[in-house]
Amino acid sequence: METEWLNRLRNLLIALCFCLWPIAAIAQRPRVGGQHLVFTHVTVISATGAPAQPDMTVVLAGARIAAIGTSRSVSIPKRARVVDAKGKFLIPGLWDMHAHIGGEDGDDDNKEKAYLSLWLANGVTGIRIMDGLPVHHGWRMEMEEGSLLAPRMVIASRIIGGEMSAAEARQLVRKAKQEGADFVKVHDGVPRDAYFALVDEARKSGLAVEGHVPESITAAEASVAGQKSIEHLTGVAKAAPDDKQAQALFALFRINGTGQCPTLVMRHSYTVLDDPGLASDRRLKYVEPSRRKSWLDMQNETKSFPPDELPDRRETVRNEMRLVGEMQRAGVEILAGTDAVSSAAYVLPGFSLHEELAMLVQAGLTPMEALQAATRNPAGFLNALDNRGTVDAGKLADLVLLDADPLQDIANTRRINAIVINGHLIDRKALDQMLAGVETVMSH
């Protein structure tokens, strides 16, 4: 009995620590609407496509960027907190445009919230949650009120997939609207008549349709119907990059504004499950033991694969990367997303977004284009470009300060010196404390 009581007390203390360390971090930072925060002598990479601007001063006033200019031309407000950023690079906050996070009954709420911290500690200041639940809306409210340190969230409906009638599809869309979903997430298995009923009802409800292309329709039909994004290249992946029909499809995507979120890092994860080194990745300390075990089980399953299974998967991903490069050159909007954390093995929140950017460059995007896939493109896709996505005066102060130039090497997006979320500075020391807090939560 005493042992049970002590275990409960230990769990309570862990939960309390996890709840308090984000609030303590918030308390260290300048208050919104109060003290100015100024970066001096910094190189600004605006993500507009313009060249890097060296020796700039960026003034933040509360949650907004108040002024940007050369260090000689911008006045520093009195009593401002000044960060000498000489030799450093300022980029917009990153977005993971395909995220999954728990919230179902039986999930440990503290561990799920810790994943939010992993995104933030990696410079990801916004996520698009692709399976929305009521708990996610509660987290967003906490974030907006300042009691939860977390990325901004755009939240899908509950996943709509499988067999259903047209009437049932309409009802599910109406339910999504009632639950406050930002968009409708369509998945596999939706019959043809139900799909078009879903799209029609979503249009009437003022909701975009985003997600998979069901097998019952083609990617071209989804684009013409107005589906706003296609995830994982569903309905697209079998196209030949140099085929005239594929080029016509890409032109259709461009004309209709159909964004593509390829989640290459997730697709790649299924090709390397035979790599024994995955299980010793030091970052696994930020994942709860049950998930680590499920990933190890997936690795063990590869022992019974046919000899050509993994090589075939690798060839598929190589083709998908060629498709992504061709779509970028055709003017299709590419969105960086990972599918972390609920789906693929060894795809970690935050960390894997940087891996996705590297794969986009390998696919043929320039470092600037890859950076835009996680900054400017998401803002435009979400109809929020006037508010975020680039480093410009008047926009929200969601920023990442890097120790090296990402336009020289996209891997430098990992070299995070500090982040700014909603105008609040979180320096490297605080980010490390955040990661240590996640490790503590996941170990219990």
C-alpha positions in Angstrom: 0.0 0.0 0.0 2.8 2.4 0.9 4.6 1.5 -2.4 1.5 2.3 -4.4 1.2 5.7 -2.5 4.8 6.5 -3.2 4.4 5.7 -6.9 1.4 8.0 -7.1 3.3 10.8 -5.4 6.2 10.3 -7.8 3.9 10.5 -10.8 2.3 13.6 -9.4 5.6 15.3 -8.9 6.7 14.5 -12.5 3.5 15.9 -13.9 3.9 19.0 -11.8 7.4 19.6 -12.9 6.4 19.2 -16.5 3.6 21.7 -16.1 5.8 24.2 -14.4 9.0 24.3 -16.4 7.3 25.8 -19.6 5.7 28.4 -17.4 9.0 29.2 -15.8 10.5 29.6 -19.3 7.8 31.9 -20.2 8.4 34.0 -17.1 12.0 34.6 -18.1 11.1 36.2 -21.4 10.0 39.7 -22.3 6.3 40.2 -21.8 4.1 40.8 -24.9 3.5 44.5 -25.2 6.3 45.4 -22.8 10.1 45.4 -23.3 11.4 45.5 -26.8 13.7 42.7 -28.1 16.3 43.7 -30.6 18.7 41.6 -32.7 21.7 43.6 -33.9 24.3 42.8 -36.7 22.3 39.8 -37.8 22.0 38.3 -41.3 18.3 38.2 -42.2 17.1 35.5 -44.5 13.5 36.6 -45.1 12.4 33.5 -47.0 10.8 35.8 -49.6 13.4 34.6 -52.1 15.5 37.7 -51.7 19.2 37.3 -51.0 20.4 37.2 -47.4 20.8 40.7 -45.8 23.9 41.0 -43.6 24.4 43.4 -40.7 20.8 44.1 -40.0 18.9 45.2 -36.9 15.5 43.6 -36.2 13.3 45.3 -33.6 10.5 43.3 -32.0 7.7 45.1 -30.1 5.6 42.6 -28.3 4.4 39.8 -30.6 5.3 41.7 -33.8 8.3 42.7 -35.8 8.4 46.4 -35.5 11.3 47.4 -37.7 14.0 45.9 -39.9 16.9 47.8 -41.4 20.6 48.1 -41.6 22.3 48.4 -38.2 23.3 52.0 -39.0 19.8 53.1 -39.9 17.6 51.5 -37.2 17.3 53.1 -33.8 17.3 50.9 -30.8 14.5 51.7 -28.3 15.4 52.7 -24.8 15.5 49.8 -22.2 15.3 47.3 -25.0 16.8 43.8 -24.5 19.6 43.7 -27.1 21.0 40.5 -28.6 24.3 40.9 -30.4 23.7 38.4 -33.3 26.9 39.1 -35.3 27.7 36.0 -37.3 24.2 34.6 -36.9 21.3 34.1 -39.2 17.6 35.0 -38.6 14.9 33.0 -40.4 11.1 32.7 -40.0 9.8 30.1 -37.6 9.4 26.7 -39.3 6.2 24.8 -39.8 5.6 21.0 -39.9 2.6 20.7 -42.2 1.8 17.1 -41.5 1.8 16.3 -37.8 0.1 13.6 -35.7 -0.1 13.7 -31.9 -2.1 11.8 -29.4 -5.1 12.7 -27.4 -7.1 9.5 -27.6 -8.3 7.8 -24.4 -5.4 5.9 -22.8 -2.7 8.3 -24.0 -0.5 9.9 -21.4 -1.3 13.6 -21.6 2.0 14.8 -20.2 3.9 12.7 -22.8 1.8 13.9 -25.6 2.3 17.6 -24.6 6.0 16.9 -24.3 6.0 16.2 -28.1 4.8 19.8 -28.6 8.0 20.9 -26.8 10.1 18.7 -29.1 8.8 20.6 -32.2 9.4 24.0 -30.5 12.9 23.1 -29.3 13.7 22.3 -33.0 12.6 25.7 -34.2 9.1 24.5 -35.4 6.8 27.3 -34.3 3.7 25.9 -36.1 2.2 22.5 -36.8 -0.8 21.3 -38.9 -2.4 18.5 -36.9 -3.8 16.0 -39.3 -6.2 14.0 -37.0 -8.0 16.6 -34.9 -9.5 15.8 -31.5 -11.2 18.0 -28.9 -8.1 17.9 -26.7 -6.0 19.6 -29.4 -8.4 22.6 -29.4 -7.9 22.7 -25.6 -4.1 22.7 -26.1 -4.4 25.5 -28.6 -6.4 27.6 -26.2 -3.8 27.0 -23.5 -1.0 28.1 -25.9 -2.9 31.2 -26.9 -3.5 32.1 -23.3 0.1 31.6 -22.5 -0.2 28.7 -20.1 1.3 26.2 -22.5 4.6 26.6 -24.3 3.9 25.1 -27.7 3.9 25.7 -31.5 0.9 27.3 -33.1 -1.6 24.7 -34.2 -3.9 24.4 -37.3 -6.3 21.5 -36.5 -8.0 19.0 -38.9 -11.3 17.3 -38.4 -11.2 13.8 -37.2 -10.0 11.6 -40.1 -12.8 10.9 -42.5 -12.1 7.6 -44.3 -13.5 4.2 -45.1 -16.9 3.1 -46.4 -19.7 5.5 -46.1 -22.7 6.9 -47.9 -22.9 10.4 -49.4 -25.3 11.3 -46.6 -22.9 10.0 -43.9 -20.1 12.0 -45.5 -22.1 15.2 -45.3 -22.9 14.5 -41.7 -19.3 13.9 -40.8 -18.4 17.3 -42.4 -21.1 19.0 -40.4 -19.8 17.4 -37.2 -16.3 18.6 -38.0 -17.6 22.1 -38.4 -19.4 21.9 -35.0 -16.2 20.6 -33.3 -14.3 23.6 -34.6 -12.1 21.9 -37.2 -10.0 24.3 -39.3 -10.3 21.9 -42.3 -11.6 18.5 -43.3 -9.1 15.6 -43.4 -10.1 13.0 -46.1 -8.4 9.6 -46.0 -8.4 6.3 -47.8 -11.4 4.2 -48.7 -14.0 6.9 -49.3 -16.4 5.9 -52.1 -16.6 8.1 -55.1 -20.1 9.5 -54.5 -19.3 10.1 -50.8 -16.1 11.9 -51.7 -17.8 14.4 -53.9 -20.6 14.9 -51.3 -17.9 15.5 -48.7 -16.2 18.1 -50.9 -19.6 19.8 -51.6 -20.6 19.9 -47.9 -17.2 21.2 -46.9 -17.5 24.0 -49.4 -20.9 24.9 -48.0 -19.4 24.9 -44.5 -16.5 27.1 -45.4 -13.9 24.3 -44.8 -11.1 23.3 -47.0 -10.6 19.6 -47.9 -7.0 18.3 -47.4 -5.5 14.9 -47.1 -5.2 11.6 -49.1 -6.6 11.0 -52.6 -9.0 8.0 -52.1 -8.6 5.2 -54.5 -12.0 5.9 -56.0 -10.9 9.0 -57.7 -7.8 10.4 -59.5 -5.4 13.1 -58.3 -6.6 15.2 -61.2 -10.2 14.8 -60.1 -9.3 15.8 -56.6 -7.5 18.9 -57.8 -10.4 19.9 -60.0 -12.9 19.3 -57.1 -10.9 21.8 -55.0 -9.0 19.5 -52.6 -6.5 21.9 -51.2 -3.6 19.5 -50.5 -2.5 16.0 -51.3 -0.5 14.2 -48.6 2.2 11.6 -49.2 1.9 11.9 -53.0 -1.2 9.7 -52.9 -2.6 9.4 -56.4 0.6 11.0 -57.7 3.4 8.6 -56.7 3.1 6.3 -59.7 3.5 9.0 -62.3 6.7 9.1 -64.4 8.5 12.5 -63.8 9.3 13.0 -67.5 5.9 11.8 -68.8 3.8 14.4 -70.6 0.7 13.2 -68.7 2.5 13.9 -65.4 3.5 17.3 -66.6 -0.1 18.0 -67.4 -1.1 16.9 -63.9 1.5 19.2 -62.3 0.2 22.1 -64.4 -3.3 21.3 -63.1 -2.0 21.4 -59.5 -0.4 24.8 -60.2 -3.6 26.2 -61.8 -5.9 24.9 -59.0 -3.5 25.7 -56.2 -3.3 22.1 -55.0 -0.5 21.9 -52.5 1.7 18.8 -52.2 3.0 17.6 -48.8 5.1 14.7 -49.8 6.5 13.7 -46.3 9.6 12.2 -47.8 11.2 11.6 -44.4 8.2 9.3 -43.5 8.4 7.5 -46.8 12.2 7.1 -46.4 11.7 5.7 -42.9 10.1 2.6 -44.3 13.0 1.9 -46.6 15.7 1.7 -43.9 14.0 -0.4 -41.2 16.8 -3.0 -41.6 19.3 -0.5 -40.3 20.3 -1.7 -36.8 21.7 1.7 -35.9 18.2 3.2 -35.8 17.6 1.6 -32.3 20.6 3.3 -30.9 19.7 6.9 -32.1 20.4 9.1 -29.1 17.3 11.1 -29.8 15.1 8.1 -28.8 15.4 9.3 -25.2 12.7 11.9 -26.2 10.2 9.1 -27.1 8.2 7.1 -24.6 9.3 3.4 -24.1 6.1 2.0 -25.6 6.6 3.8 -28.9 10.3 2.8 -29.0 9.2 -0.8 -28.6 6.6 -0.6 -31.4 9.3 0.9 -33.7 11.7 -2.0 -32.7 8.9 -4.5 -33.5 8.5 -2.9 -36.9 12.3 -3.4 -37.5 12.1 -7.0 -36.4 9.3 -7.7 -38.9 11.7 -6.9 -41.7 13.5 -10.2 -41.0 10.5 -12.0 -42.7 10.3 -9.6 -45.7 10.9 -11.0 -49.2 14.4 -10.2 -50.5 13.2 -7.5 -52.9 10.8 -5.7 -50.5 13.1 -3.0 -49.1 15.0 -2.5 -52.4 11.6 -1.9 -54.1 10.6 0.6 -51.4 13.9 2.5 -52.0 13.3 2.7 -55.7 9.8 4.0 -55.0 11.1 6.7 -52.8 13.8 7.7 -55.4 11.0 8.1 -57.9 8.9 10.1 -55.5 11.9 12.4 -54.9 12.2 12.9 -58.7 8.5 13.8 -58.8 8.9 16.4 -56.0 11.8 18.0 -57.9 9.7 18.1 -61.1 6.7 19.5 -59.3 8.8 22.3 -57.8 10.1 23.2 -61.2 6.5 23.1 -62.6 5.5 25.7 -60.0 3.5 23.3 -57.7 3.5 24.5 -54.0 5.5 22.1 -51.9 4.8 21.9 -48.2 7.3 20.5 -45.7 5.8 17.8 -43.4 6.9 14.7 -41.6 4.0 12.6 -40.4 5.5 12.6 -36.9 4.8 11.2 -34.4 2.0 8.7 -34.5 2.6 7.0 -37.8 6.1 6.2 -39.1 9.0 4.5 -37.2 11.9 6.7 -36.1 10.3 9.9 -37.4 10.6 12.3 -34.4 8.8 15.6 -33.8 10.9 18.6 -34.7 14.1 16.7 -35.5 12.6 15.1 -38.6 11.5 18.4 -40.0 15.1 19.2 -40.6 15.6 15.8 -42.3 12.6 16.6 -44.5 14.3 19.8 -45.6 17.5 18.0 -46.4 15.5 15.4 -48.5 13.7 18.3 -50.4 17.2 19.6 -51.4 18.2 16.1 -52.5 15.0 16.1 -54.6 16.2 19.1 -56.5 15.0 22.1 -54.5 17.4 24.9 -53.7 18.1 25.5 -50.0 15.9 28.7 -50.3 13.1 26.7 -51.9 13.3 24.0 -49.1 13.3 26.7 -46.5 10.2 28.3 -48.1 8.5 24.9 -48.0 8.5 25.2 -44.2 7.9 29.0 -43.9 6.5 31.1 -46.7 4.6 28.3 -48.5 2.7 27.1 -45.3 1.8 30.7 -44.6 0.4 31.2 -48.1 -1.4 27.8 -48.0 -3.0 28.8 -44.7 -4.0 32.2 -46.1 -1.8 33.8 -43.4 1.0 35.3 -45.5 0.1 38.8 -44.4 0.8 37.6 -40.8 3.7 35.2 -40.9 6.0 33.1 -43.1 8.6 35.7 -43.8 10.8 38.1 -41.8 9.0 41.3 -42.5 8.0 44.3 -40.5 4.5 44.0 -39.1 4.4 40.2 -39.1 4.3 37.9 -36.0 7.7 37.5 -34.3 8.0 33.7 -34.8 11.7 33.4 -35.6 14.7 31.1 -35.4 18.3 32.4 -34.8 20.9 30.1 -36.4 24.6 29.8 -35.9 25.3 29.1 -39.6 23.9 29.9 -43.0 21.1 27.6 -44.2 21.4 28.9 -47.8 24.9 27.5 -47.9 23.9 24.2 -46.4 20.3 23.4 -45.5 21.6 21.2 -42.6 22.4 24.4 -40.8 18.7 24.8 -39.9 19.6 22.4 -37.1 22.2 24.7 -35.6 19.7 26.7 -33.5 21.0 29.4 -31.2 17.6 30.6 -30.0 14.0 30.8 -31.1 11.3 33.5 -30.8 7.7 32.4 -30.4 5.0 35.1 -30.3 7.7 37.7 -29.5 9.3 35.7 -26.6 12.9 34.8 -26.7 14.0 31.2 -25.8 17.8 31.0 -25.8 19.9 27.9 -26.2 20.2 27.3 -22.5 16.4 27.3 -22.1 16.0 25.1 -25.2 18.4 22.6 -23.7 16.4 22.7 -20.4 13.2 22.1 -22.5 14.8 19.0 -24.0 15.9 17.7 -20.6 12.4 18.2 -19.4 11.1 16.1 -22.3 13.6 13.4 -21.5 12.5 13.3 -17.8 8.8 13.0 -18.7 9.4 10.2 -21.3 11.6 8.2 -18.9 8.7 7.6 -16.4 
